Amino acid sequence: MKSLRDAKVGENLRVAKIEGDGPTKRRIMDMGITKKTELFVRKVAPLGDPVQINLRGYELTIRKHDAENILVEKI
């Protein structure tokens, strides 16, 4: 598995696991990123921060630090 931070533009992914301490994990889940959620990587900034993804019918921009805690697998 790899983290969302390592994902490439145009990949379709599924969330396998969310890591991190309690508040970080809760904040990520509150954004709609939960286990088995399907994501599409729309854009990655030149320096890797932030990452723009599509999920559940909306676009979300997530920081590199938070993206490291989201483990994903290819669909």
C-alpha positions in Angstrom: 0.0 0.0 0.0 1.0 3.6 -0.5 -0.1 6.8 0.9 -2.2 9.4 -0.9 0.8 11.7 -0.9 2.5 9.3 -3.3 -0.4 9.1 -5.7 -0.1 10.2 -9.3 -2.5 12.5 -11.2 -5.3 10.5 -12.9 -5.2 7.5 -10.5 -8.4 5.9 -9.2 -7.8 4.7 -5.7 -9.7 3.2 -2.7 -8.9 4.1 0.9 -7.5 1.0 2.7 -6.6 2.5 6.1 -6.4 5.8 7.9 -3.5 6.3 10.3 -2.6 9.0 12.7 -3.6 10.1 16.2 -7.2 10.5 17.3 -7.8 14.2 16.4 -6.1 13.8 13.0 -7.9 10.7 12.1 -11.3 12.2 13.1 -10.6 15.4 11.0 -9.8 13.2 8.0 -13.0 11.1 8.5 -15.1 14.3 8.9 -14.0 15.4 5.4 -15.6 12.2 4.1 -12.5 10.1 3.7 -13.4 6.8 5.3 -12.3 3.2 4.7 -13.3 1.8 1.2 -14.1 5.3 -0.2 -13.1 5.6 -3.8 -11.0 8.6 -4.8 -9.8 10.2 -8.0 -6.5 12.2 -7.9 -7.3 15.3 -9.9 -4.2 17.5 -9.3 -1.0 17.5 -7.4 0.9 20.8 -6.8 4.4 21.0 -8.2 6.0 20.5 -4.8 3.4 17.9 -3.7 1.4 20.1 -1.4 -1.6 20.2 -1.7 -3.3 17.3 -3.4 -6.7 17.8 -5.0 -9.0 14.7 -5.1 -12.6 13.9 -6.1 -14.7 11.8 -3.8 -18.4 11.3 -3.0 -19.3 13.8 -5.7 -17.2 16.8 -4.6 -13.7 18.1 -4.8 -11.4 18.2 -1.8 -7.9 19.7 -1.4 -5.9 18.0 1.2 -2.5 18.9 2.7 0.5 16.7 2.3 0.8 16.1 6.0 -2.8 14.7 6.1 -2.3 12.8 2.8 0.5 10.8 4.4 -1.9 9.3 6.9 -4.3 8.0 4.2 -3.2 4.6 2.9 -4.7 3.7 -0.5 -4.8 0.9 -3.0 -5.4 1.0 -6.8 -8.8 0.0 -8.1 
